[in-house]
């Protein structure tokens, strides 16, 4: 039987996802890097690997700070959190909405899921140890999930 996750930890993990989204959507590269453990790993939606703060900084610089990302908002929903020893596994669905001022449009930019492993850092803050981003469409979205999710 898995160990229960406290309400405080659940809220802190939710805050971690919000800090990630805020940094991503505002182009705050250092804020993006700061939500990962120093030796954390990020797998991009095309399977690319970004390791450690240097790799994650490269991802954030390439993906979060270009001008065409202004007006972008991430939404995380239907999050599940399960304990894995001292760490937690977080599964969430996400959607990115883009709002463009010049033509007053809004659109869904992309959808998908994330499979994350998070842990408490030495300062007690929850950080991403590993984040796997899956972008979905009618060909890439999984049809069935294991019953453990």
ABEGO torsion letter per residue (X at the ends): XBBBBBAAAAAAAAAAAAAAAAAAAAGBAAAAAAABBAABBBBBAAGBBBBEAAAAAAAAAAAAABAAABGBBBBBBGBBBBBBEABBBBBBBBBBBBBBAAAGBBBBABBEBBBBBBBBBAAGBBBBABBBBBBBBAAABBABBBAAX
